[in-house]
Amino acid sequence: MTESLVVGVDAGATSTRVAVHTLDGTRVGYARAGAGNPSAHGLAKAVANIGEALAEALGAHDGARVVASLAGVAGHVQEMVPELAKVWARHRIPDGPQYRGDVTIGYAAGTAEPDGSLLLSGTGAVAARLKGYDLDALADGLGWLLGDAGSGFWIGRQAAKATVAAFDRGLPVEAVEAGLPVEDGGLPVEAVEDGPREAGSASHGGVLVSLVAQDFLGDERPVSPRAVADRIVRLAQADHMRLASLSALVSRAASAGDPAAVKIVHEAAGHLAATLERVHVSGPVVLAGSVLTSEGPVRRAVMELLTDHTVTTAGDAAGAAAWLAARTVLPEAQARAAHAAFTTSGP
């Protein structure tokens, strides 16, 4: 049995990961490639990226040894099923992969319990209730334009909004470097009182504003505060997904005590906890997505709100997909015992 192999695929909107394991959980191959979300990037590109990662992960291993495989894909497209079957056949894998959504894979990456909930915050945000590893209920996950409250995109957008509001209200261009104190409403302190307050006071919001402005502008310095705001708006509109990357700057600023950043962090945590409570009934809560699996202020704030729950953190999603595949050929007790080996193996 240990000579048999299982394959797991985690195909997301940013990257694709493929893991190859023996049935006892030992990882024998792992690879990354480009995005595997067919809805976001098109069927041909998604299939090509998954195929590239599969080839690298299998390496010299004979695909005929693969007894089960499972692909967790963000953005289900039915046409992908026969296309992946063709890719699998080229590698002599007897059958095409099972097909699951990325929510199921994210949950399985954090627990061997079949019933529980997932709370995910990465670029997007969603909460889900699962029964027997099948999706039972879903909350949010409505996309960056109309939903995903508490996601990396939502956090970054709040930071960008605070920054352009500050400059729109007259914050000097010099604040891009200096990080001048800013009132909660976005007005520079100099505009509302005699002299600035000390750094670290309740109204000091300059760290976040400075970080975000520098991220957008680089060495460019528009001639006026309004021009700074307009330039950031134009850059954000040209590439709206870059807003998600600003969430890391919010974490940096919040860790430095910036009140605007701290406020965004706690609002994000509140949104995520509220989304979870819409679906959670019992069992563990698995935290997934880069915002919640990385140590930082958002994760800490969410953990503080979930003290009454049993909380675990998702491990490797490709390994979890391989584990779900292995469950179809292993006795239940043996599969549960191997869960950690599949999901905690290093890439």
C-alpha positions as CSV (number, residue, x, y, z in Angstrom):
1,M,0.0,0.0,0.0
2,T,2.8,2.4,0.8
3,E,4.0,2.1,-2.8
4,S,0.8,3.5,-4.0
5,L,0.5,7.3,-4.5
6,V,-2.2,10.0,-4.1
7,V,-2.2,13.4,-5.7
8,G,-3.7,16.6,-4.3
9,V,-4.2,19.9,-6.2
10,D,-4.8,23.3,-4.7
11,A,-5.6,25.5,-7.6
12,G,-6.2,29.1,-6.5
13,A,-6.6,32.5,-8.0
14,T,-2.9,33.3,-7.3
15,S,-1.1,30.1,-7.6
16,T,-1.4,26.3,-8.0
17,R,0.2,23.7,-5.8
18,V,0.4,20.0,-6.3
19,A,1.4,17.4,-3.7
20,V,2.2,13.8,-4.2
21,H,2.1,11.5,-1.2
22,T,2.3,7.8,-0.3
23,L,-0.7,6.5,1.6
24,D,1.0,6.8,5.0
25,G,1.3,10.6,4.3
26,T,4.9,10.7,3.3
27,R,5.4,13.5,0.8
28,V,7.4,12.4,-2.3
29,G,6.7,15.4,-4.6
30,Y,5.6,19.0,-4.5
31,A,5.4,21.8,-7.0
32,R,4.0,25.3,-7.6
33,A,2.9,26.9,-10.8
34,G,0.7,29.9,-11.9
35,A,-3.0,30.5,-11.1
36,G,-5.4,27.6,-11.5
37,N,-8.7,29.4,-11.2
38,P,-10.5,29.0,-14.5
39,S,-13.1,31.7,-13.7
40,A,-10.5,34.3,-13.1
41,H,-7.8,33.3,-15.7
42,G,-9.5,31.2,-18.3
43,L,-9.8,27.5,-18.8
44,A,-6.7,27.0,-21.0
45,K,-4.4,28.9,-18.7
46,A,-5.7,27.2,-15.5
47,V,-5.4,23.7,-17.0
48,A,-1.9,24.4,-18.3
49,N,-0.7,25.7,-14.9
50,I,-2.1,22.6,-13.1
51,G,-0.5,20.4,-15.7
52,E,2.9,22.1,-15.2
53,A,2.7,21.7,-11.5
54,L,1.6,18.0,-11.8
55,A,4.5,17.1,-14.1
56,E,7.0,18.7,-11.7
57,A,5.5,17.1,-8.6
58,L,5.4,13.6,-10.1
59,G,9.0,13.9,-11.4
60,A,10.3,10.4,-12.0
61,H,7.4,8.8,-10.2
62,D,5.2,6.6,-12.4
63,G,1.7,8.0,-12.7
64,A,0.3,4.5,-12.9
65,R,1.0,4.2,-9.2
66,V,-1.5,6.9,-8.4
67,V,-4.6,5.3,-6.9
68,A,-6.6,8.4,-6.1
69,S,-6.4,12.1,-6.8
70,L,-8.4,15.2,-5.9
71,A,-8.3,18.8,-7.3
72,G,-9.5,21.6,-5.1
73,V,-10.3,24.5,-7.5
74,A,-11.4,28.0,-6.8
75,G,-13.9,28.9,-9.5
76,H,-15.6,25.7,-10.6
77,V,-16.0,25.4,-14.4
78,Q,-17.5,22.1,-15.5
79,E,-15.5,22.1,-18.7
80,M,-12.4,21.7,-16.6
81,V,-13.2,18.1,-15.6
82,P,-12.6,16.5,-19.0
83,E,-9.6,18.7,-19.6
84,L,-7.9,17.7,-16.4
85,A,-8.7,14.0,-17.2
86,K,-6.7,14.5,-20.4
87,V,-3.8,15.9,-18.5
88,W,-3.9,13.0,-16.0
89,A,-4.0,10.5,-18.8
90,R,-0.8,12.0,-20.4
91,H,0.9,11.1,-17.1
92,R,-0.5,7.5,-17.1
93,I,-2.7,8.2,-14.1
94,P,-5.6,5.8,-14.5
95,D,-8.4,8.2,-13.6
96,G,-8.9,11.9,-13.6
97,P,-9.1,13.7,-10.3
98,Q,-12.1,14.2,-8.1
99,Y,-13.2,17.8,-8.1
100,R,-13.9,19.8,-5.0
101,G,-14.2,23.5,-4.2
102,D,-11.4,25.3,-2.4
103,V,-13.5,25.8,0.7
104,T,-13.6,22.1,1.3
105,I,-9.9,21.8,0.8
106,G,-9.2,24.7,3.1
107,Y,-11.3,23.1,5.9
108,A,-9.6,19.7,5.5
109,A,-6.2,21.4,5.8
110,G,-7.0,22.2,9.4
111,T,-8.8,19.2,10.9
112,A,-9.6,15.5,10.5
113,E,-13.1,16.2,11.9
114,P,-15.7,15.8,9.2
115,D,-18.1,18.4,10.7
116,G,-17.2,22.0,11.6
117,S,-16.6,25.4,10.0
118,L,-14.1,27.3,8.0
119,L,-13.2,31.0,8.3
120,L,-11.1,32.1,5.5
121,S,-9.5,35.5,4.8
122,G,-7.0,35.9,2.1
123,T,-7.6,38.1,-0.9
124,G,-11.3,37.3,-0.4
125,A,-13.2,36.2,2.7
126,V,-15.8,33.5,3.3
127,A,-17.2,31.4,6.1
128,A,-18.6,27.9,5.6
129,R,-20.2,25.1,7.5
130,L,-19.2,21.6,6.5
131,K,-20.8,18.2,7.2
132,G,-18.9,15.1,6.2
133,Y,-16.5,17.4,4.3
134,D,-19.4,18.5,2.1
135,L,-20.4,22.1,2.0
136,D,-23.6,22.7,4.0
137,A,-23.8,26.5,4.3
138,L,-21.9,29.5,3.1
139,A,-21.6,33.1,4.2
140,D,-20.1,36.0,2.3
141,G,-17.5,35.1,-0.3
142,L,-19.3,37.5,-2.6
143,G,-16.2,39.0,-4.2
144,W,-14.2,42.2,-3.8
145,L,-16.7,44.6,-5.3
146,L,-19.8,43.8,-3.1
147,G,-18.6,41.5,-0.3
148,D,-15.6,39.7,1.2
149,A,-15.7,41.9,4.4
150,G,-12.6,41.5,6.4
151,S,-10.5,40.1,3.5
152,G,-7.1,41.3,2.5
153,F,-8.7,43.3,-0.3
154,W,-11.2,44.8,2.1
155,I,-8.4,45.7,4.6
156,G,-6.3,47.2,1.8
157,R,-9.2,49.2,0.4
158,Q,-9.9,50.7,3.8
159,A,-6.2,51.7,4.1
160,A,-6.3,53.3,0.6
161,K,-9.6,55.1,1.4
162,A,-8.1,56.6,4.6
163,T,-5.0,57.7,2.8
164,V,-6.8,59.5,-0.1
165,A,-9.2,61.1,2.4
166,A,-6.3,62.5,4.4
167,F,-4.7,64.1,1.3
168,D,-8.1,65.2,-0.1
169,R,-8.6,67.1,3.2
170,G,-5.3,68.9,2.9
171,L,-2.6,66.7,4.5
172,P,0.7,68.1,3.2
173,V,2.6,66.2,0.5
174,E,5.5,66.0,2.9
175,A,3.5,63.5,5.0
176,V,4.4,60.9,2.4
177,E,7.8,60.7,4.1
178,A,7.1,62.3,7.4
179,G,4.0,60.4,8.6
180,L,2.4,63.5,10.1
181,P,-0.3,63.1,12.8
182,V,-3.8,62.9,11.3
183,E,-7.1,63.4,13.0
184,D,-9.5,60.4,13.0
185,G,-11.6,62.1,10.3
186,G,-8.6,62.6,8.0
187,L,-7.7,66.2,8.7
188,P,-4.1,67.0,9.5
189,V,-3.6,68.0,13.1
190,E,-2.1,71.3,12.0
191,A,-5.4,72.2,10.5
192,V,-7.4,71.8,13.7
193,E,-5.2,72.7,16.6
194,D,-2.1,74.6,17.6
195,G,0.8,72.3,16.9
196,P,0.9,68.6,16.3
197,R,0.3,66.0,19.1
198,E,3.0,63.7,20.0
199,A,3.5,60.5,18.0
200,G,1.6,57.7,19.5
201,S,-1.3,59.9,20.7
202,A,-4.9,58.9,19.9
203,S,-5.0,60.9,16.7
204,H,-1.7,59.9,15.2
205,G,-2.5,58.2,11.9
206,G,0.5,59.1,9.9
207,V,2.3,55.8,9.8
208,L,-0.4,54.1,7.7
209,V,-0.9,57.1,5.4
210,S,2.8,57.3,4.8
211,L,3.2,53.6,4.1
212,V,0.3,53.5,1.7
213,A,1.3,56.7,-0.1
214,Q,4.9,55.5,-0.6
215,D,3.6,52.1,-1.9
216,F,1.6,53.8,-4.6
217,L,3.9,56.7,-5.4
218,G,7.4,55.4,-5.0
219,D,9.7,58.4,-5.8
220,E,6.9,60.4,-7.4
221,R,5.8,63.4,-5.5
222,P,2.7,65.3,-6.9
223,V,2.6,69.0,-6.5
224,S,-0.3,69.3,-4.1
225,P,-2.2,67.2,-1.5
226,R,-5.2,66.8,-3.9
227,A,-2.8,65.7,-6.7
228,V,-1.5,63.0,-4.3
229,A,-5.1,61.8,-3.7
230,D,-5.9,61.8,-7.4
231,R,-2.8,60.0,-8.4
232,I,-3.4,57.2,-5.8
233,V,-7.0,56.9,-7.0
234,R,-5.9,56.5,-10.7
235,L,-3.3,53.9,-9.8
236,A,-5.8,51.9,-7.7
237,Q,-8.4,52.0,-10.5
238,A,-5.8,50.8,-13.1
239,D,-5.0,47.8,-10.9
240,H,-7.6,47.3,-8.3
241,M,-6.2,43.9,-7.1
242,R,-3.1,45.7,-5.8
243,L,-5.2,46.9,-2.9
244,A,-5.1,43.5,-1.4
245,S,-1.3,43.8,-0.9
246,L,-1.9,46.8,1.3
247,S,-3.2,44.6,4.0
248,A,0.4,43.9,5.0
249,L,1.0,47.6,5.4
250,V,-2.0,47.8,7.7
251,S,-0.5,45.1,9.9
252,R,2.8,46.9,10.0
253,A,1.2,50.2,11.0
254,A,-1.1,48.5,13.5
255,S,1.9,46.8,15.1
256,A,3.5,50.3,15.4
257,G,0.4,51.6,17.2
258,D,-1.1,53.6,14.4
259,P,-4.8,54.3,15.4
260,A,-6.2,54.3,11.9
261,A,-4.6,50.9,11.2
262,V,-5.7,49.5,14.6
263,K,-9.2,50.6,13.8
264,I,-9.2,48.8,10.5
265,V,-7.8,45.6,12.1
266,H,-10.6,45.5,14.7
267,E,-13.2,46.2,12.1
268,A,-11.9,43.5,9.9
269,A,-11.9,41.0,12.8
270,G,-15.4,42.0,13.7
271,H,-16.7,41.4,10.2
272,L,-15.0,38.0,10.0
273,A,-16.3,36.9,13.4
274,A,-19.8,38.0,12.4
275,T,-19.6,36.1,9.1
276,L,-18.6,33.0,10.9
277,E,-21.4,33.1,13.4
278,R,-23.9,33.1,10.5
279,V,-22.9,29.5,9.7
280,H,-21.2,27.9,12.7
281,V,-23.1,25.3,14.7
282,S,-20.6,23.0,16.3
283,G,-17.2,21.4,15.8
284,P,-13.8,23.0,15.2
285,V,-13.3,26.3,13.4
286,V,-10.5,26.2,10.9
287,L,-8.7,29.5,10.1
288,A,-7.5,29.7,6.5
289,G,-6.1,32.2,4.1
290,S,-3.0,34.3,4.4
291,V,-4.6,37.0,6.6
292,L,-5.6,34.4,9.2
293,T,-2.8,31.9,9.0
294,S,0.0,34.5,9.3
295,E,0.9,35.8,12.7
296,G,-0.3,39.4,12.9
297,P,-2.8,41.8,14.4
298,V,-5.8,40.6,12.4
299,R,-5.3,37.0,13.4
300,R,-4.8,38.0,17.0
301,A,-7.9,40.1,17.0
302,V,-10.0,37.3,15.5
303,M,-8.6,34.8,18.0
304,E,-9.7,37.1,20.8
305,L,-13.2,37.1,19.4
306,L,-13.3,33.3,19.1
307,T,-12.2,32.3,22.6
308,D,-15.4,30.2,23.0
309,H,-14.6,28.1,20.0
310,T,-12.1,25.3,19.3
311,V,-9.9,26.9,16.7
312,T,-7.3,25.3,14.5
313,T,-5.2,26.7,11.7
314,A,-5.1,25.3,8.1
315,G,-1.9,23.6,7.0
316,D,-1.0,22.8,3.5
317,A,-4.0,22.8,1.2
318,A,-2.5,20.6,-1.5
319,G,-1.6,18.1,1.1
320,A,-5.2,18.3,2.4
321,A,-6.5,17.5,-1.1
322,A,-4.2,14.5,-1.3
323,W,-5.5,13.4,2.2
324,L,-9.1,13.7,1.0
325,A,-8.1,11.5,-2.0
326,A,-6.5,9.0,0.3
327,R,-9.6,8.8,2.4
328,T,-11.3,7.1,-0.5
329,V,-8.9,4.1,-0.4
330,L,-8.0,3.9,3.3
331,P,-9.9,2.7,6.4
332,E,-11.3,5.7,8.3
333,A,-9.1,5.2,11.4
334,Q,-5.9,5.0,9.2
335,A,-6.9,8.1,7.3
336,R,-7.5,10.1,10.4
337,A,-4.2,9.0,11.9
338,A,-2.3,10.2,8.7
339,H,-4.0,13.6,8.6
340,A,-1.1,15.5,10.2
341,A,1.5,13.9,7.9
342,F,-0.4,15.0,4.8
343,T,-1.2,18.6,6.0
344,T,2.0,19.6,7.9
345,S,4.6,18.3,5.4
346,G,6.9,21.1,4.3
347,P,6.9,22.1,0.6
